[in-house]
Structures are given as C-alpha cells and as structure tokens.
Amino acid sequence: MKNHIARKNQVLGLLLFVGLVGTVYEGFQVNKIASANSILQRGEVLEGDQFAFHRKFADAYQQGKTGNFKHASQNFGQLLEAPKKQDEQVFEPDPLLKSQIHFNIGNHLFRSGLQRLVEADGAIQEQAKFDYLQARASYEQALKLDPHNQAAKFNLSLLHGVIPRHIKTVPQDPSGLEISNLPQGLP
C-alpha cells in the first residue's frame, strides 16, 4: 500500500512539473507576442527573423495605408508564398489568415483601380480593368477559404457594382514585355 501511494505521488509530481514547465513556456510566448504587438502599435519595425511574416504583414499594411496600393498588394501576395521549411521558426498561416490576406489584396487592387483615370471617351483604363479583375479574383479566393467572410462578400458586391458586366482587357503589345518562356541557366 505504501509503495502504491509513493508511485501515485511520483506520477502526480511529474505531472505538476510538466504543467509548470508548460505554463512558463506559454507565459514566455505570450510575453514575446505582447512585446511584438506593442512595437507594431507604436509604428516601429520588428527586428530579427523571429517575426519575418509579421514584419512583412505590417510593412504591407503601412504601404496600403500610405496609398501605395500596388506594392502593398505585392507584399501581401508574398505572404501567401510557401515558406521555406529549412527554418525551424517558420510561421504557416492558417486558412482564415490566408483569407484575410486575399481580402487585403483585393482591397488594395480595388482602391488602385479606383484611382485610375478614365480615358477621354469615358472608358476605363486598361490598368484599372486589370486591377478590378485581380481584385475580384482575390475576393473570390478569400471567400473560398472562408465562406463566412462578410467583408469580402460586401466588397465583392461593391466591385460588381463598379465594373461593367462583360469587362475584357485588350491584349497588350508584347514588344515591350519580357519573354518569360525562354529557358534560364545553362543546358
């Protein structure tokens, strides 16, 4: 009987120790995240590779806030690229965060299209048409990832009210474009 009680005490002591270590670790993580949030709220830049994803997100957000919509949408697009698995501290966004990133891309492209001027005949500029089509694709992707994203549904309906029904873009002159189907590197 005494041996049985001693064994129970050892197991309970081990569980207590594991619980304390887990609590200390979680407290450390919460403190680290809180300090990163306070840095971002002050408008400062996060240093180090520990928060590379968050730093890129904050940079894209600031670019959009200053009206640099093209660069903001490009930076948000880079957040969707697959992270390199060689890093141990890789942040992998979940589908809801990816939906929000697509939503942000759509917002910046939509606003970029709204800034474009119309042609002399009242037609929408080709770049604005392209921005609108890309914004629509981003909103639709956001809704595929999170069908309950009410803001994406609302903005998509606004976008449909702005763009013409059968919008088509004119093929651009390929003379000034880089040929991207040529093989690169040595054979």
FISE-271449 format. One line per 8 residues: number of its first residue (from 1); their letters; for each residue x, y, z of N, C-alpha, C, O. Coordinates in steps of 0.2 Angstrom, whole numbers, plus 5000, padded with zeros to 4 digits. Each point is the difference from the previous one (the first is absolute). Layout:
NUM> A> X Y Z X Y Z X Y Z X Y Z; ... $
This chain:
1> MKNHIARK> 5004 4994 5000 4996 5006 5000 5004 5006 5000 4999 5005 4996; 5007 4995 5008 5004 5006 5001 5004 5001 4993 5001 5006 4998; 5000 4989 4999 5004 5000 4993 4995 5003 4995 5002 5004 4996; 4992 4994 5004 4995 5003 4995 4999 5007 5001 4999 5004 4995; 5001 4999 5011 4999 5007 5002 5006 5004 4997 4999 5005 4998; 5007 4992 5004 5006 5003 4997 5000 5001 4993 5002 5005 4997; 4996 4990 4999 5000 5000 4993 4995 5005 4997 5001 5004 4996; 4993 4997 5008 4995 5005 4998 5003 5007 5001 4999 5004 4996 $
9> NQVLGLLL> 5004 4997 5009 5003 5006 5002 5006 5002 4995 5000 5006 4998; 5003 4989 4999 5005 5001 4995 4997 5002 4994 5002 5005 4996; 4993 4992 5002 4996 5001 4994 4997 5007 5000 5001 5004 4995; 4996 4998 5011 4997 5006 5001 5005 5006 5000 4999 5005 4997; 5007 4994 5006 5006 5004 5000 5002 5002 4993 5002 5005 4998; 4999 4989 4998 5002 5001 4993 4995 5004 4996 5002 5004 4996; 4992 4995 5005 4995 5004 4996 5000 5007 5003 4999 5004 4995; 5002 4997 5011 5000 5007 5002 5006 5004 4997 5000 5005 4998 $
17> FVGLVGTV> 5006 4991 5002 5006 5003 4997 4999 5002 4992 5002 5005 4998; 4995 4990 4999 4999 5001 4992 4995 5006 5000 5001 5004 4995; 4994 4996 5009 4995 5006 5000 5004 5007 5001 4998 5004 4997; 5006 4996 5008 5004 5006 5001 5004 5002 4994 5001 5006 4999; 5003 4989 4999 5004 5002 4994 4996 5002 4994 5002 5005 4997; 4992 4992 5002 4996 5002 4994 4997 5007 5002 4999 5004 4995; 4999 4998 5011 4998 5006 5002 5005 5006 4999 4999 5005 4997; 5007 4993 5005 5006 5005 4999 5001 5001 4992 5001 5006 4998 $
25> YEGFQVNK> 4999 4989 4998 5001 5001 4993 4995 5004 4997 5001 5004 4996; 4992 4995 5006 4995 5003 4997 5000 5008 5002 4998 5004 4996; 5004 4997 5010 5001 5007 5003 5005 5003 4996 4999 5006 4998; 5007 4991 5000 5005 5003 4996 4997 5002 4993 5002 5005 4998; 4995 4990 4999 4997 5001 4994 4995 5006 5000 5000 5004 4995; 4996 4997 5009 4995 5005 5001 5004 5007 5001 4998 5005 4997; 5007 4995 5007 5004 5006 5001 5003 5002 4994 5001 5006 4998; 5002 4989 4998 5003 5002 4994 4996 5003 4994 5001 5004 4997 $
33> IASANSIL> 4993 4993 5003 4995 5002 4995 4997 5007 5003 4999 5005 4995; 5000 4996 5011 4998 5007 5003 5005 5005 4998 4998 5006 4998; 5009 4992 5003 5005 5005 4998 5000 5002 4993 5001 5006 4998; 4998 4989 4997 5000 5001 4993 4994 5004 4998 5000 5005 4996; 4994 4994 5008 4994 5004 4998 5001 5007 5002 4998 5005 4997; 5005 4996 5009 5001 5007 5002 5005 5004 4996 4999 5006 4999; 5006 4991 4998 5004 5003 4995 4997 5002 4994 5001 5005 4997; 4994 4990 5001 4996 5002 4994 4995 5005 5001 4999 5005 4995 $
41> QRGEVLEG> 4998 4996 5011 4996 5005 5001 5003 5007 5001 4997 5005 4998; 5009 4995 5004 5004 5006 5000 5002 5002 4993 5003 5006 4999; 4996 4990 4996 5002 5001 4993 5008 4999 4999 5002 5002 4995; 5001 4994 5009 5007 4999 4999 5001 4993 4996 4995 4997 4999; 5011 5002 4999 5001 4994 4996 5003 4994 5005 5004 5001 5004; 4993 4993 4994 5002 4994 5004 5007 4998 4997 5001 5000 4994; 5003 4999 5011 5007 4998 4998 5001 4992 5001 4997 4997 5004; 5008 5001 4992 5001 4992 5000 4996 4996 4996 4995 5003 4997 $
49> DQFAFHRK> 5007 4991 5002 4996 4995 4996 4994 4997 5003 4997 4996 4997; 5003 5005 5010 4995 4997 5004 4992 5001 4997 4996 4996 5001; 5003 5010 4997 4994 5002 4998 5000 5003 4993 4997 5005 4998; 5006 4991 4997 5001 5002 4993 4993 5001 4997 4999 5004 4996; 4996 4991 5005 4994 5000 4997 4996 5006 5003 4997 5004 4996; 5003 4998 5010 4997 5005 5003 5003 5007 4998 4996 5005 4999; 5010 4995 5000 5004 5006 4998 4997 5002 4993 4999 5006 4998; 5001 4989 4997 4998 5001 4994 4992 5002 4999 4999 5004 4996 $
57> FADAYQQG> 4997 4993 5009 4993 5002 5000 5000 5007 5002 4996 5004 4997; 5007 4998 5008 5000 5007 5002 5002 5005 4995 4998 5005 4999; 5008 4993 4997 5002 5004 4995 4995 5001 4995 4999 5005 4997; 4998 4989 5001 4995 5001 4995 4994 5004 5002 4997 5004 4996; 5001 4995 5010 4995 5004 5003 5001 5008 5000 4996 5004 4998; 5010 4997 5004 5003 5008 5000 5000 5002 4992 4998 5006 4999; 5004 4990 4997 5000 5003 4993 4993 5001 4997 4999 5005 4997; 4996 4991 5005 4993 5001 4998 4998 5006 5003 4996 5004 4998 $
65> KTGNFKHA> 5005 4997 5009 4998 5006 5003 5003 5006 4997 4996 5006 5001; 5009 4994 4996 5003 5006 4997 4998 5001 4993 5002 5005 4997; 4994 4990 5000 4998 5001 4994 5004 4997 4994 4998 5000 4994; 5007 4996 5008 5004 4996 4996 4997 4993 4999 5002 4995 5002; 4992 5005 4994 4996 4994 5000 5003 4994 4996 5000 4995 5002; 5004 5007 4993 5003 4995 4996 5005 4996 5004 5001 4994 5000; 5004 5010 5003 5005 4996 5004 4997 4997 5006 5002 4994 5002; 4993 5008 5001 4996 4997 5006 4997 4993 4997 5001 4995 5004 $
73> SQNFGQLL> 4996 5005 4991 4997 4994 4997 5006 4995 4998 4999 4994 5001; 5006 5008 4997 5006 4996 4998 5003 4997 5007 5001 4994 5000; 4999 5010 5005 5003 4997 5006 4995 4996 5004 5002 4995 5002; 4992 5006 4997 4995 4995 5003 5000 4994 4996 4999 4994 5003; 5002 5006 4990 5001 4994 4996 5006 4996 5002 4999 4994 5000; 5006 5009 5002 5006 4997 5002 4999 4996 5007 5003 4995 5001; 4992 5007 5003 4999 4997 5006 4996 4993 4998 5000 4995 5004; 4997 5004 4990 4997 4994 4999 5004 4995 4997 4998 4994 4999 $
81> EAPKKQDE> 5008 5008 4999 5005 4995 4997 5002 4995 5006 5000 5002 5006; 5002 4992 4991 5001 4995 5005 5007 5002 5004 5005 5001 4997; 4995 4998 5010 5006 5002 5003 5005 4994 4999 4998 4995 4999; 5008 5007 5002 5006 4996 5000 5000 4995 5006 5000 5003 5006; 5000 4991 4993 5000 4995 5006 5006 4999 5003 5001 4997 5005; 5005 5006 4993 5006 5000 5003 5000 5003 5006 5004 4998 5005; 4992 5007 4996 5000 5004 5006 4996 4996 5005 4995 4997 4999; 5007 5003 5008 4996 4997 5005 4995 5004 5002 4994 4997 5002 $
89> QVFEPDPL> 5006 5009 4998 4995 5005 5002 4996 5003 4995 4999 5006 4999; 4999 4989 4996 4996 5002 4995 4992 5001 5002 4998 4996 5003; 4999 5010 4995 4994 5002 5002 4995 4998 4994 5001 5002 4994; 4995 4993 5007 4995 4998 4994 4993 5002 5002 4997 4999 5004; 5001 5006 4991 4993 5003 5001 4995 4995 4999 5000 4995 4996; 4995 5005 5009 4994 4996 4999 4995 5002 4995 5001 5006 4997; 4994 4990 5000 4996 5002 4995 4996 5007 5002 4999 5004 4995; 4999 4997 5011 4997 5007 5001 5005 5006 4999 4998 5005 4998 $
97> LKSQIHFN> 5008 4994 5004 5005 5005 4999 5001 5001 4993 5001 5006 4997; 5000 4989 4999 5000 5000 4993 4994 5003 4997 5001 5004 4995; 4993 4995 5007 4995 5004 4998 5000 5007 5001 4998 5004 4995; 5004 4998 5011 5001 5007 5001 5006 5003 4996 4999 5006 4998; 5006 4991 5000 5005 5002 4996 4997 5001 4993 5001 5005 4997; 4995 4990 5000 4997 5001 4994 4995 5006 5000 5000 5004 4995; 4997 4997 5010 4995 5006 5001 5004 5006 5000 4998 5005 4996; 5008 4996 5007 5004 5006 5000 5003 5001 4993 5000 5006 4998 $
105> IGNHLFRS> 5002 4989 4999 5002 5001 4993 4994 5002 4995 5001 5005 4996; 4993 4993 5005 4995 5002 4996 4998 5007 5002 4999 5004 4995; 5001 4998 5011 4999 5007 5002 5005 5005 4997 4998 5005 4997; 5009 4993 5003 5005 5005 4997 4999 5000 4992 5001 5005 4998; 4998 4989 4999 4999 5001 4993 4993 5004 4998 5000 5003 4995; 4995 4996 5009 4994 5003 4999 5001 5008 5000 4998 5004 4996; 5006 4998 5010 5001 5007 5001 5005 5003 4994 4999 5005 4998; 5006 4990 5000 5004 5002 4995 4996 5001 4993 5001 5005 4997 $
113> GLQRLVEA> 4994 4991 5002 4996 5001 4994 4996 5006 5000 4999 5004 4995; 4999 4998 5011 4996 5006 5001 5004 5006 4999 4997 5006 4998; 5009 4994 5003 5004 5006 4999 5002 5001 4993 5002 5006 4998; 4997 4989 4998 5002 5001 4993 4995 5005 4997 4994 5000 5001; 5008 5004 4994 4996 5005 4996 4996 4996 4995 5003 4995 4997; 4992 5008 5000 4996 4997 4995 5003 5003 4993 5003 5005 5001; 4997 4991 4994 5002 5003 4993 4996 5006 4998 4995 5002 5003; 5007 5001 4992 4996 5006 4997 4993 4999 4998 4996 5004 5001 $
121> DGAIQEQA> 5003 4989 4997 4993 4999 4998 4996 4997 5006 4995 4998 4998; 5008 5002 5008 4996 4998 5005 5001 4992 5002 4997 4998 5005; 5007 4999 4991 5002 4993 5001 5005 4999 5006 5003 5005 5001; 4996 4989 5002 5005 4999 5006 5007 4998 4997 5000 4997 4995; 5005 5006 5008 5007 4998 4998 5001 4993 5001 4997 4996 5004; 5008 5001 4991 5001 4993 5000 5003 4998 5007 4999 4995 5002; 5005 5009 5001 5003 4998 5006 4995 5000 5006 5000 4995 5004; 4995 5009 4996 4995 5000 5005 4996 4994 4998 4997 4996 5005 $
129> KFDYLQAR> 5001 5002 4989 4997 4993 4999 5003 4995 5003 4998 4995 5003; 5009 5005 4996 5004 4994 5002 5000 5000 5008 4999 4994 5003; 5001 5012 5000 5000 5000 5007 4993 4997 5003 5000 4997 5005; 4995 5005 4991 4993 4998 5002 4999 4992 5000 4998 4997 5004; 5005 5001 4990 4999 4992 4999 5005 4997 5005 4997 4994 5003; 5008 5008 4999 5005 4997 5005 4996 5001 5007 5001 4995 5004; 4996 5010 4997 4997 5001 5007 4994 4995 5000 4999 4997 5006; 4997 5002 4989 4995 4996 5000 5003 4992 5001 4997 4997 5004 $
137> ASYEQALK> 5008 5002 4993 5003 4993 5001 5002 4999 5008 5000 4995 5003; 5003 5011 5000 5002 4999 5007 4994 5000 5004 5001 4996 5005; 4994 5008 4994 4994 4999 5004 4997 4993 5000 4998 4997 5005; 5002 5000 4989 4997 4993 4999 5004 4995 5004 4998 4996 5002; 5009 5005 4997 5004 4995 5004 5000 5001 5007 5000 4995 5004; 4999 5011 4999 4998 5001 5007 4994 4997 5002 5000 4997 5005; 4995 5003 4991 4994 4997 5001 5000 4992 5000 4997 4996 5003; 5008 5001 4993 5001 4993 4999 5003 4998 5007 4998 4994 5002 $
145> LDPHNQAA> 5007 5010 5000 5003 4998 5006 4996 5001 5007 5000 4996 5004; 4995 5009 4996 4996 5001 5005 4993 5003 4997 4999 5006 4999; 4997 4989 5000 4993 5002 4998 4996 5005 5004 4995 5003 4998; 5007 4998 5008 4996 5004 5005 5003 5007 5000 4998 5004 5005; 5007 4997 4991 5003 5007 5000 4996 5005 4997 4999 5001 4994; 4997 5002 5011 4995 5005 4998 5003 5006 4996 4997 5003 4996; 5009 4999 5006 5003 5006 4997 5002 4999 4993 4999 5004 4996; 5003 4990 5003 5002 4998 4993 4994 5000 4996 5000 5002 4994 $
153> KFNLSLLH> 4994 4995 5008 4994 5000 4996 4998 5007 4999 4997 5001 4994; 5003 5003 5011 4998 5007 4999 5004 5004 4994 4997 5003 4996; 5010 4996 5005 5004 5004 4995 4999 4997 4993 5001 5003 4996; 4998 4990 5004 4999 4997 4993 4994 5003 4997 5000 5001 4994; 4995 5000 5010 4994 5003 4997 5001 5007 4998 4997 5002 4995; 5007 5002 5009 5001 5007 4998 5004 5000 4993 4999 5004 4996; 5006 4991 5004 5004 5000 4994 4996 4998 4994 5001 5003 4995; 4994 4993 5006 4995 4998 4994 4996 5006 4998 4998 5000 4994 $
161> GVIPRHIK> 5001 5004 5011 4996 5006 4998 5004 5006 4996 4998 5004 4997; 5009 4995 5004 5005 5005 4997 5002 4998 4993 5000 5004 4995; 5001 4989 5004 5003 4998 4994 4994 4999 4995 4995 4997 5002; 5006 5004 4991 4995 4998 4995 4999 4992 5000 5004 4996 5003; 4990 5002 4995 4998 4993 5000 5006 4995 4996 5002 4995 5003; 4999 5007 4991 5004 4996 4996 5007 5003 4999 5001 5002 4994; 5002 4999 5011 5007 5004 5000 5005 4995 4996 5001 4994 5002; 5002 5009 4993 5006 4996 4997 5006 5005 4999 4999 5006 5000 $
169> TVPQDPSG> 5006 4991 5001 5006 5004 4999 5003 4999 4993 5000 4995 4997; 5003 5011 5000 5003 4999 4994 5007 4997 5001 5004 5002 5004; 4998 4993 4991 5006 4997 5001 5006 5006 4999 4999 5004 4995; 5005 4996 5010 5006 5005 4999 5005 4998 4995 5001 4995 4998; 5002 5010 5000 5005 5000 4995 5006 4996 5003 5003 5002 5004; 4999 4992 4993 5005 4996 5003 5007 5002 4998 5005 4997 5003; 4996 5009 4993 5007 5002 4998 5004 5002 5006 5006 5000 5000; 4990 5003 5005 5004 5003 5006 5000 4995 5006 5003 5002 5005 $
177> LEISNLPQ> 4994 4992 4994 5000 4995 5006 5006 4996 4999 5002 4998 4995; 5000 4999 5011 5005 4995 5001 4997 4994 4998 4995 4998 5002; 5009 4998 4994 4998 4993 4998 5002 4995 5006 5006 4999 5001; 4989 4999 5002 5001 4996 5006 5000 4992 4999 5001 4996 5004; 4998 5002 4989 5000 4993 4999 5006 4997 4998 5001 4994 4998; 5004 5011 5001 5007 4997 4998 5003 4997 5006 4999 5002 5006; 5005 4992 4993 5003 4997 5005 5006 5004 5003 5003 5004 4997; 4998 4995 5010 5005 5004 5003 5005 4996 5002 4999 4994 5002 $
185> GLP> 5007 5008 4999 5006 4996 5002 5003 4996 4994 4998 5001 4995; 5007 4996 5007 5004 4996 4995 4996 4993 4999 4997 4998 5004; 5004 5000 4990 4997 4993 4998 5003 4994 5004 4998 4995 4999 $
